[in-house]
Amino acid sequence: MNKQVPHDKCIDNTLALLQEGYLFIQNRVNRYQCHLFETRLLGKKVICMSGKEASKLFYNTDLFKRKGALPKRVQKTLFGVNAIQTMDDEGHIHRKMFFMSLLDQEYQKQLTEITKKRWQAAINNWESTQQIVLFDEVNNILSQSVCEWAGVPLQASEVKNRAKDFSTMVNTLASIGPMYWKGKRARTRIEKWIRGMIADTRSGKLNVEKSSVLYKLSFYEELDDKLLNTQMAAIELINILRPIVAISRYITFTALALYENEECIEKLRLGNENTREMFIQEVRRYYPFAPFLAAIVRKNFIWHGCKFKQGRLVLVDIYGTNHDPRIWVNPYEFRPERFKEKKNGLFDFIPQGGGDPSKGHRCPGEGVTIELMKVGLDFLINQIEFKIPAQDLSYSLTKIPALPASGFIMSNIRVKL
Ligand code: HEM
């Protein structure tokens, strides 16, 4: 046992983690007044850490690896088994560069244009309904947009069910019992569907554009010049489709942020691109989404008096780092202007991971996320008028992933003339 770092004594803290959610690491950091502590989770010894220095350490690939870090149950719902998130070294970088090439400026632009068109079509329908649940609607919009963009055929009659499955995979990431099985079934259905698309693309039965994401993934070759097997190709295509649909969660939080900070609306309407970008960044910092990251110690080392033993599981706190008072003044205030004063560094603002995405595991989809959040923001403040009926807009920091309870209900929607 490390004598110099606090040890959160208990047989196992897994239940506390499930009960405390996003606050699990932060609660103990506050209790021990130390940004590093040891505990036990899922029967394993774990080192938990928080803050900029900790996140910088975590992204040192000489000291940490990802293989073996993610529990199998999370892989079976959220990421897919043995996907990019679990890879290391040259194999990882090769696949990562491929992912990044599918999310470059040109692909981003195409997706943004398609998404705008889908929003427009949706709001025309909303005018004839009494009320809508924004989260569900944006899930549908983004499912249709991402499939059209990727070249994945999606019939109008399928949209609702596919969108629900994409969303369930994310929603059940920390679930146990029946909800976990619901997530697993959603993944099984989506994998089967996408495996079929990959097989049909490879055989030529499905005629897809060579520049499409579906085609590129179907014929992507690994370092050994071999194609991915159909299952793995499907898993990785889903690793692009699913998180794009998941931006609906951030767009729902964007709507909540506008509701909770009404004074921002006029500023956003009158402001420029920079004003909108600062608002979006503050939504990504302030509201909870990904809670923490996991890695395995590659070789023994000592940091701040703590012995990191080879094979030890280590968690770094995303939510806590984005609310660390050493980095953020009044972290629990929603203040977009903070991004005017502060240039975000590689390791202190980490809603989608830290470091350089081309050299490590940082999310390759941050550009896409920001652009699609901007599209959502523009529709909410400039293109439509609506009422917000009485509803439960609270969200819980103990439920991972978080979302306003009502999903953000809007009524009397009118397109602005
Ligand atoms: C990785 C969050 C959107 C694709 C990650 C990581 C986080 C994250 C925390 C892990 C970083 C690490 O392990 O160090 C989010 C959030 C999103 C989002 C909160 C908001 C919806 C996207 C989008 C895409 C995407 C839009 C693709 C279009 C990926 C992939 C990885 C990843 C493929 C694995 C990268 C790797 O292991 O090298 N994301 N992401 N994500 N994200 Fe995102």
Boltz pocket constraint, residues with backbone or C-beta under 6 A from the ligand:
constraints:
  - pocket:
      binder: B
      contacts: [[A, 84], [A, 85], [A, 86], [A, 96], [A, 99], [A, 103], [A, 239], [A, 240], [A, 241], [A, 243], [A, 244], [A, 246], [A, 247], [A, 248], [A, 250], [A, 289], [A, 290], [A, 293], [A, 350], [A, 351], [A, 352], [A, 353], [A, 354], [A, 357], [A, 360], [A, 361], [A, 362], [A, 363], [A, 364], [A, 365], [A, 366], [A, 368], [A, 369]]
      max_distance: 6.0
